[in-house]
Every structure is written in C-alpha cells, then in structure tokens.
Amino acid sequence: MDLGATKPISRVDLYPRADAGSAGQGLPVDFSVQVSADKSTWTTVATRTGFATPGAGAQTFPFPTIEVRYVKVEGTKLSRDPHSHYRLQFAEIEVAGGNLAAGRAVSTSSSYEGDGWSRTALTDGQTRSALGYSMGWSSHGACTAHAKVDLAGPTRSVHLQGEDRRLLQRGAGGPHAAVSQWTDVPDLLHLRHRQARLPAVGDEHRRRGRPDAGRELGAASRAGVLAR
C-alpha cells in the first residue's frame, strides 16, 4: 500500500471478510505487518503466529509512531476457505497516525485548576492518573460545559478517550467539528475539520460544585481528545 507521501503512522487495522457465512475469514494464520519510508528498507511492526480466525471486526496492530509511506502485510501461512483453497483476503486495510491533538491549545467554558486538575491535561498524552482519580480536566461551577481543541489543520478522525466510557456517553452528542458551525458526530468519526469540541453532561456527577467529588467524576473528566 502506497500512502503517497511519508506520514506519521502508529497503527494498522486489518478487516477480515464480513459477508454472510464468511465473517472473519481471509486473514492469514502466520503473518507480519511491515512498513517502509522508501520501499527498500522495511521494518516489521507486528508479527503473529497461529492467529485464530477472528470475528468480523477490525484486528488492530498498534506500534510506536514512525514515518511511513508504504505498508505491507506478508502472509507466510495462509488460512483455507470452506472449499479448502488457500486465500489471503481482506475487506479493508486502514492505517492511522499519531495523536495530532497532543500538546495542542485547549479552550474550555470553565476549568478547575488545582488538586491535579488542569485544562492542559486534556492534550498532555496521559490517559491514566498517577492517583487513580483526578489529575485530568474538570469544568467548574456550571451545569453545562465544553472543551475545544485546535488541531491546526484538517484531520480525518476524532476519538474521545476516558477511563469510564459510560460517563462520556451520557453527554449530549459527541465531539463537534468546524468553527462557526458545529456538527454532532458519533464517538469515533471520520471527517475533515480543524477543531474538535467535547460538550459535557450537566453537573450531575459534581456534588455542590466540587470537581473532586469522588472517583466517578475523576474517571469522567480523565478524558482526552485523540485526532488522527
């Protein structure tokens, strides 16, 4: 696969067949995922041996971010289809880059700054607290809230990451895109916009305006914005 130019890549997703009666078929038993910047020197970023037939969903292979132009999947032992034919089959191959939101400027409707809470924690690349709670971002003293990240250019996907996805899902909608006009989108989306905004559910998780109101709030606020 030729990406057309070198790009920062940190993940390859392989989609097996998803058609009726063949879901999960097509992926090899033994294989490697290799990447290259010049089509001459290849780096193996994932190797699997005895890979079991999965379901129809994506099989994800993450690795440290590397500058890549070419991606190759090499099957050294193929699986057999119901007719005993050896095949290498994919419904789709996708690649994803690093976290474009890392270190980007954040603006929020409000922010409690103290006790480990900070606006900058939304894009600091840390998704786990050293305390097990707190040390993320928390709105302060309002029933509604939002956080906005400038990605400095168009991007294809935005993903919200929190320690407790159930709390994130209670919010109205999901991330938002554009500047003058915001568009509601699902949790994992494909778009080409520059900014992402996370609206928060009303302060039902906040007790009397205290941003440190227990571990549940810490999980809800320990959210990050990943853009690829």
Residue frames as qw, qx, qy, qz and C-alpha x, y, z in Angstrom:
[[0.000, 0.890, 0.457, 0.000, 0.00, 0.00, 0.00],
 [0.420, 0.197, 0.015, 0.886, 1.42, 3.37, -1.06],
 [0.139, -0.738, -0.497, 0.435, 0.23, 6.28, 1.11],
 [0.378, 0.843, 0.236, 0.300, 1.52, 8.76, -1.47],
 [0.147, 0.748, -0.354, 0.541, 3.89, 10.50, 0.94],
 [0.440, -0.010, -0.750, 0.493, 5.56, 9.78, 4.26],
 [0.482, -0.611, -0.127, -0.615, 3.17, 10.18, 7.18],
 [0.138, -0.350, 0.768, -0.518, 3.38, 9.54, 10.93],
 [0.756, -0.134, -0.492, -0.411, 1.73, 6.16, 11.40],
 [0.205, -0.393, 0.746, -0.497, 1.10, 4.32, 14.66],
 [0.595, 0.092, 0.707, -0.371, -1.49, 1.66, 13.83],
 [0.304, 0.142, -0.730, -0.596, -2.59, -0.72, 11.09],
 [0.631, 0.098, 0.534, -0.554, -6.10, -2.20, 11.11],
 [0.134, 0.111, -0.882, -0.437, -6.85, -5.36, 9.13],
 [0.657, 0.107, 0.266, -0.697, -10.50, -6.12, 8.40],
 [0.251, -0.013, 0.951, 0.181, -11.36, -9.75, 7.60],
 [0.225, -0.269, -0.686, -0.638, -14.31, -10.70, 5.44],
 [0.261, 0.105, 0.549, -0.787, -17.68, -9.72, 6.85],
 [0.543, 0.043, -0.465, -0.698, -20.03, -11.22, 4.25],
 [0.815, -0.201, 0.225, -0.495, -22.70, -13.67, 5.37],
 [0.999, 0.032, 0.014, -0.019, -21.34, -17.11, 6.08],
 [0.770, 0.338, -0.186, 0.508, -17.72, -15.98, 5.79],
 [0.235, -0.926, 0.097, -0.280, -17.36, -13.47, 8.64],
 [0.581, -0.704, 0.405, 0.060, -13.83, -13.43, 10.00],
 [0.887, 0.110, 0.346, 0.287, -12.31, -15.44, 7.17],
 [0.546, 0.801, 0.004, 0.245, -9.41, -14.42, 4.95],
 [0.188, -0.880, 0.422, -0.112, -6.77, -13.39, 7.46],
 [0.642, 0.388, -0.651, 0.113, -3.57, -15.48, 7.39],
 [0.853, -0.445, -0.260, 0.085, -2.51, -17.85, 10.16],
 [0.635, -0.422, 0.055, 0.645, 1.08, -16.58, 10.25],
 [0.388, 0.777, 0.240, 0.434, 1.89, -13.09, 9.01],
 [0.439, -0.365, -0.159, 0.805, 3.76, -9.86, 9.58],
 [0.187, 0.945, 0.267, 0.032, 2.92, -6.19, 9.10],
 [0.630, -0.148, 0.126, 0.752, 5.81, -4.22, 7.67],
 [0.151, 0.959, 0.187, -0.151, 6.30, -0.52, 6.95],
 [0.654, 0.006, 0.222, 0.723, 8.82, 1.46, 4.93],
 [0.039, 0.806, 0.070, -0.587, 9.60, 5.06, 4.05],
 [0.134, 0.637, -0.518, -0.556, 11.42, 4.26, 0.81],
 [0.916, 0.257, -0.027, -0.307, 10.12, 0.81, -0.30],
 [0.578, 0.517, -0.607, 0.173, 13.66, -0.50, 0.17],
 [0.173, 0.181, -0.794, 0.554, 14.20, -0.84, 3.91],
 [0.605, -0.447, -0.451, -0.481, 11.29, -2.49, 5.71],
 [0.096, -0.291, 0.694, -0.652, 10.54, -2.50, 9.43],
 [0.451, -0.333, -0.811, -0.164, 8.37, -5.23, 10.94],
 [0.243, -0.356, 0.288, -0.855, 5.89, -3.62, 13.35],
 [0.749, -0.141, 0.375, -0.527, 3.73, -6.66, 14.08],
 [0.337, 0.255, -0.887, -0.187, 4.16, -10.44, 13.82],
 [0.745, -0.141, 0.342, -0.556, 1.56, -13.10, 14.51],
 [0.247, 0.230, -0.930, -0.146, 1.88, -16.89, 14.53],
 [0.138, -0.303, -0.937, 0.107, -1.10, -19.22, 14.82],
 [0.230, 0.046, 0.121, -0.965, -3.52, -16.31, 14.52],
 [0.243, 0.356, 0.883, -0.186, -7.02, -17.61, 15.25],
 [0.025, 0.478, 0.595, 0.645, -9.91, -16.79, 12.93],
 [0.012, 0.150, 0.417, -0.896, -11.42, -13.62, 14.42],
 [0.317, 0.664, 0.610, -0.295, -14.89, -12.15, 14.17],
 [0.469, 0.700, 0.386, 0.376, -15.86, -9.63, 11.52],
 [0.170, -0.977, -0.035, 0.127, -14.38, -6.63, 13.32],
 [0.396, 0.811, -0.373, 0.214, -11.07, -4.89, 12.74],
 [0.880, -0.274, -0.126, 0.367, -7.91, -6.54, 14.01],
 [0.023, 0.982, -0.119, 0.145, -5.78, -3.70, 15.35],
 [0.852, -0.037, -0.107, 0.512, -1.98, -3.65, 15.44],
 [0.093, -0.993, 0.044, -0.051, -0.57, -0.58, 17.23],
 [0.804, 0.010, -0.071, 0.590, 3.11, 0.38, 17.34],
 [0.301, -0.637, -0.055, 0.707, 5.25, 3.42, 18.21],
 [0.432, 0.859, 0.127, -0.243, 4.75, 6.25, 15.73],
 [0.558, -0.236, 0.520, 0.602, 7.05, 6.03, 12.71],
 [0.326, 0.609, -0.220, -0.689, 7.33, 7.94, 9.42],
 [0.535, 0.116, 0.827, 0.132, 5.85, 5.64, 6.80],
 [0.389, 0.379, -0.324, -0.775, 4.92, 5.74, 3.14],
 [0.608, 0.131, -0.696, -0.360, 4.49, 2.04, 2.33],
 [0.611, -0.254, 0.582, -0.473, 2.60, -0.62, 4.29],
 [0.549, 0.240, -0.746, -0.290, 2.84, -4.34, 3.55],
 [0.770, -0.255, 0.437, -0.388, 1.10, -7.38, 5.01],
 [0.402, 0.430, -0.788, -0.179, 3.04, -10.57, 4.29],
 [0.880, -0.197, 0.200, -0.383, 1.29, -13.88, 4.89],
 [0.096, 0.514, -0.851, -0.051, 3.69, -16.78, 5.43],
 [0.033, 0.154, 0.987, -0.039, 0.97, -19.31, 6.24],
 [0.385, -0.115, -0.243, -0.883, -2.47, -18.77, 4.77],
 [0.497, 0.103, 0.699, -0.504, -5.81, -20.00, 6.04],
 [0.032, 0.131, 0.875, 0.464, -8.11, -22.19, 3.96],
 [0.485, -0.015, -0.028, -0.874, -11.61, -21.23, 2.88],
 [0.751, 0.010, 0.493, -0.439, -14.58, -23.65, 3.12],
 [0.868, 0.466, -0.082, -0.153, -13.53, -25.08, -0.27],
 [0.855, -0.316, 0.210, 0.353, -10.03, -25.88, 1.05],
 [0.558, 0.653, 0.045, 0.510, -8.44, -23.15, -1.07],
 [0.527, -0.401, -0.198, 0.723, -5.66, -21.11, 0.47],
 [0.173, 0.801, 0.305, 0.484, -6.56, -17.42, 0.29],
 [0.309, -0.252, -0.295, 0.868, -5.33, -14.10, 1.65],
 [0.044, -0.654, -0.558, -0.508, -8.42, -11.89, 1.85],
 [0.158, -0.269, -0.411, 0.857, -9.23, -8.54, 3.44],
 [0.121, 0.812, 0.569, 0.041, -12.38, -6.47, 3.49],
 [0.091, 0.961, -0.031, 0.260, -10.26, -3.38, 4.21],
 [0.700, -0.118, -0.251, 0.658, -6.85, -2.23, 5.37],
 [0.083, -0.955, -0.117, -0.258, -6.63, 1.02, 7.31],
 [0.606, 0.054, -0.336, 0.719, -3.71, 2.95, 8.77],
 [0.283, -0.918, -0.255, -0.109, -3.86, 5.59, 11.49],
 [0.409, 0.581, -0.314, 0.629, -1.38, 8.24, 12.55],
 [0.373, -0.094, -0.619, 0.685, -0.28, 9.55, 15.90],
 [0.157, -0.752, -0.568, 0.296, -2.16, 11.82, 18.26],
 [0.311, 0.521, 0.204, 0.768, -2.44, 15.14, 16.41],
 [0.355, -0.845, -0.215, -0.339, -4.05, 16.73, 19.45],
 [0.769, -0.359, -0.240, 0.472, -1.01, 16.15, 21.66],
 [0.433, -0.272, -0.063, 0.857, 0.21, 19.45, 23.06],
 [0.071, 0.511, 0.450, 0.729, -2.39, 21.49, 21.16],
 [0.115, -0.121, 0.300, -0.939, -4.05, 24.51, 22.69],
 [0.204, -0.473, -0.857, -0.020, -7.30, 23.89, 24.55],
 [0.212, -0.225, 0.128, -0.942, -10.10, 26.32, 25.36],
 [0.238, -0.362, -0.896, 0.102, -12.92, 25.42, 27.73],
 [0.276, -0.734, -0.366, -0.502, -16.10, 27.01, 29.02],
 [0.472, -0.785, 0.270, -0.296, -14.63, 26.78, 32.53],
 [0.759, 0.239, -0.556, 0.242, -11.82, 24.93, 34.24],
 [0.682, -0.725, 0.083, -0.049, -10.96, 23.97, 37.77],
 [0.570, 0.589, -0.452, 0.353, -7.21, 24.49, 38.10],
 [0.277, -0.588, 0.590, -0.480, -5.87, 22.79, 41.19],
 [0.726, -0.212, 0.586, -0.289, -5.55, 19.49, 43.04],
 [0.459, -0.101, 0.820, 0.327, -4.17, 17.85, 39.92],
 [0.475, 0.680, 0.558, 0.001, -6.89, 19.21, 37.62],
 [0.138, -0.551, 0.265, 0.779, -5.84, 21.32, 34.65],
 [0.633, 0.657, 0.055, -0.407, -7.08, 22.36, 31.22],
 [0.258, 0.670, -0.656, -0.234, -3.74, 21.32, 29.72],
 [0.443, -0.194, 0.867, -0.119, -4.30, 17.74, 30.87],
 [0.757, 0.455, 0.282, -0.374, -6.76, 17.25, 28.01],
 [0.755, 0.635, -0.160, 0.017, -3.94, 17.06, 25.48],
 [0.245, -0.773, 0.584, -0.042, -0.92, 16.02, 27.56],
 [0.575, 0.354, -0.722, -0.153, -0.90, 12.48, 26.15],
 [0.003, 0.132, -0.891, 0.434, -1.60, 10.93, 29.56],
 [0.586, -0.269, -0.472, -0.601, -4.78, 8.87, 29.85],
 [0.728, -0.396, -0.545, 0.128, -4.15, 7.42, 33.30],
 [0.252, -0.867, 0.166, -0.396, -3.86, 9.34, 36.52],
 [0.381, 0.352, -0.732, 0.442, -0.96, 8.72, 38.87],
 [0.315, -0.191, 0.568, -0.736, -3.51, 8.97, 41.70],
 [0.057, 0.256, 0.964, 0.041, -6.10, 6.67, 40.15],
 [0.067, 0.821, 0.567, -0.002, -8.54, 9.59, 40.09],
 [0.066, -0.927, -0.006, 0.369, -8.42, 13.32, 39.44],
 [0.372, -0.478, 0.516, 0.606, -5.44, 14.71, 37.50],
 [0.391, 0.437, 0.667, 0.460, -7.46, 15.30, 34.35],
 [0.043, -0.189, -0.120, -0.974, -9.65, 18.22, 33.33],
 [0.065, -0.559, -0.790, 0.244, -12.81, 19.31, 35.12],
 [0.051, -0.638, -0.283, -0.714, -15.31, 22.04, 34.36],
 [0.277, -0.164, -0.585, 0.744, -16.19, 24.24, 37.31],
 [0.085, 0.387, 0.450, -0.800, -19.40, 25.67, 38.71],
 [0.446, 0.265, -0.254, -0.816, -21.78, 25.32, 35.75],
 [0.762, 0.138, 0.537, -0.334, -24.47, 22.90, 34.60],
 [0.836, 0.525, 0.134, 0.083, -23.14, 22.67, 31.04],
 [0.365, -0.716, 0.438, 0.402, -19.61, 22.75, 29.72],
 [0.846, 0.528, 0.022, 0.064, -17.43, 22.23, 26.68],
 [0.512, -0.575, 0.432, 0.470, -13.79, 21.75, 25.78],
 [0.665, 0.742, 0.037, -0.073, -12.34, 22.73, 22.39],
 [0.646, -0.388, 0.440, 0.488, -9.03, 21.73, 20.78],
 [0.450, 0.803, -0.208, -0.333, -7.46, 23.41, 17.76],
 [0.905, -0.017, 0.365, 0.218, -5.83, 20.69, 15.64],
 [0.162, -0.667, 0.381, 0.619, -4.05, 23.28, 13.44],
 [0.235, 0.305, -0.691, -0.611, -5.36, 21.69, 10.26],
 [0.818, 0.014, -0.179, -0.546, -7.97, 19.30, 8.82],
 [0.158, -0.302, 0.931, -0.132, -7.99, 15.74, 10.13],
 [0.468, -0.041, -0.745, -0.474, -9.88, 12.58, 9.33],
 [0.651, -0.421, -0.624, -0.101, -10.96, 11.20, 12.67],
 [0.177, -0.536, 0.431, -0.704, -11.52, 12.21, 16.26],
 [0.688, -0.246, -0.683, 0.014, -11.76, 9.83, 19.19],
 [0.394, -0.697, 0.250, -0.544, -12.71, 10.63, 22.78],
 [0.663, 0.064, -0.703, 0.250, -10.84, 8.62, 25.37],
 [0.425, -0.605, 0.285, -0.610, -11.88, 8.33, 29.00],
 [0.012, -0.250, 0.925, -0.285, -11.41, 5.89, 31.84],
 [0.326, 0.335, 0.817, -0.337, -15.15, 5.28, 32.04],
 [0.007, -0.111, -0.606, -0.787, -16.84, 5.41, 28.63],
 [0.137, -0.616, -0.776, -0.022, -20.28, 5.09, 30.22],
 [0.165, -0.718, -0.287, 0.613, -19.92, 8.56, 31.69],
 [0.099, -0.278, 0.422, 0.857, -18.71, 10.03, 28.41],
 [0.032, -0.290, -0.817, -0.497, -21.69, 8.53, 26.62],
 [0.071, -0.683, -0.652, 0.323, -24.13, 10.37, 28.88],
 [0.082, -0.435, 0.096, 0.892, -23.17, 13.63, 27.22],
 [0.568, 0.670, 0.311, -0.362, -25.36, 15.17, 24.54],
 [0.638, 0.741, -0.196, -0.075, -23.94, 14.09, 21.19],
 [0.892, -0.113, 0.063, 0.432, -20.18, 13.69, 20.97],
 [0.404, -0.343, 0.183, 0.828, -17.23, 15.66, 19.66],
 [0.389, 0.845, 0.299, -0.212, -18.04, 18.59, 17.42],
 [0.614, 0.018, 0.369, 0.697, -16.29, 19.94, 14.37],
 [0.260, 0.675, 0.311, 0.616, -15.76, 23.22, 12.47],
 [0.258, -0.038, -0.331, 0.907, -15.66, 26.71, 13.95],
 [0.318, -0.020, 0.021, -0.948, -18.76, 28.74, 13.09],
 [0.816, -0.049, -0.177, -0.548, -20.93, 25.67, 12.62],
 [0.244, -0.369, 0.872, -0.209, -20.57, 22.61, 14.82],
 [0.722, 0.085, -0.514, -0.455, -21.69, 19.15, 13.72],
 [0.731, -0.349, 0.495, -0.313, -22.76, 16.35, 16.04],
 [0.605, 0.410, -0.666, -0.149, -20.91, 13.13, 15.27],
 [0.923, -0.293, -0.244, -0.050, -20.53, 9.66, 16.84],
 [0.656, -0.690, 0.247, 0.183, -17.78, 8.78, 19.30],
 [0.516, -0.268, 0.577, 0.574, -15.47, 7.57, 16.54],
 [0.480, 0.787, 0.262, -0.287, -15.88, 9.58, 13.39],
 [0.579, 0.092, 0.419, 0.693, -14.45, 10.35, 10.01],
 [0.148, 0.945, 0.272, -0.103, -14.40, 13.98, 8.98],
 [0.588, 0.256, 0.031, 0.766, -12.18, 16.70, 7.66],
 [0.196, -0.932, -0.154, -0.263, -12.30, 19.59, 10.10],
 [0.375, 0.557, -0.442, 0.595, -9.77, 21.51, 12.10],
 [0.204, -0.372, 0.549, -0.720, -11.30, 21.71, 15.56],
 [0.516, -0.288, -0.803, -0.084, -12.98, 19.27, 17.90],
 [0.291, -0.406, 0.318, -0.806, -15.25, 20.17, 20.79],
 [0.375, -0.202, -0.894, 0.135, -16.43, 17.95, 23.63],
 [0.431, -0.509, -0.013, -0.745, -19.69, 19.04, 25.32],
 [0.116, 0.093, -0.887, 0.436, -20.19, 17.74, 28.85],
 [0.400, -0.554, -0.711, -0.166, -23.27, 16.35, 30.52],
 [0.319, -0.793, 0.013, -0.518, -24.79, 18.59, 33.21],
 [0.096, 0.516, -0.703, 0.479, -23.02, 18.53, 36.54],
 [0.862, -0.324, -0.145, -0.361, -24.95, 15.53, 37.82],
 [0.863, 0.021, -0.372, 0.342, -21.58, 13.97, 38.64],
 [0.285, 0.377, -0.342, 0.812, -20.43, 17.05, 40.52],
 [0.458, -0.627, -0.610, 0.154, -21.52, 17.40, 44.13],
 [0.244, -0.913, -0.188, 0.266, -22.08, 21.02, 45.14],
 [0.341, 0.921, -0.185, 0.039, -19.59, 22.26, 42.56],
 [0.518, -0.636, 0.557, 0.134, -16.71, 20.19, 43.91],
 [0.631, 0.566, -0.465, -0.255, -14.57, 18.93, 41.00],
 [0.179, 0.362, -0.897, 0.177, -13.03, 16.29, 43.24],
 [0.707, -0.150, 0.275, -0.635, -16.37, 14.68, 44.06],
 [0.841, -0.107, 0.510, -0.143, -15.14, 11.10, 44.07],
 [0.417, -0.247, 0.753, 0.445, -13.55, 8.62, 41.74],
 [0.499, 0.567, 0.649, 0.094, -16.51, 8.56, 39.34],
 [0.207, 0.958, 0.043, -0.195, -16.02, 12.22, 38.46],
 [0.290, -0.660, 0.575, 0.386, -12.30, 11.65, 38.09],
 [0.525, 0.110, 0.786, 0.308, -13.00, 8.91, 35.57],
 [0.401, 0.791, 0.462, -0.003, -15.44, 11.10, 33.67],
 [0.074, 0.973, -0.113, -0.188, -13.08, 14.03, 33.49],
 [0.465, -0.484, 0.629, 0.394, -9.99, 11.99, 32.70],
 [0.716, 0.581, 0.388, 0.002, -10.94, 12.34, 29.04],
 [0.316, -0.450, 0.436, 0.712, -8.59, 13.02, 26.20],
 [0.630, 0.690, 0.086, -0.346, -9.03, 14.04, 22.60],
 [0.547, -0.235, 0.654, 0.467, -7.16, 11.98, 20.03],
 [0.563, 0.721, 0.010, -0.404, -7.04, 13.09, 16.42],
 [0.615, -0.161, 0.654, 0.409, -5.62, 11.16, 13.51]]
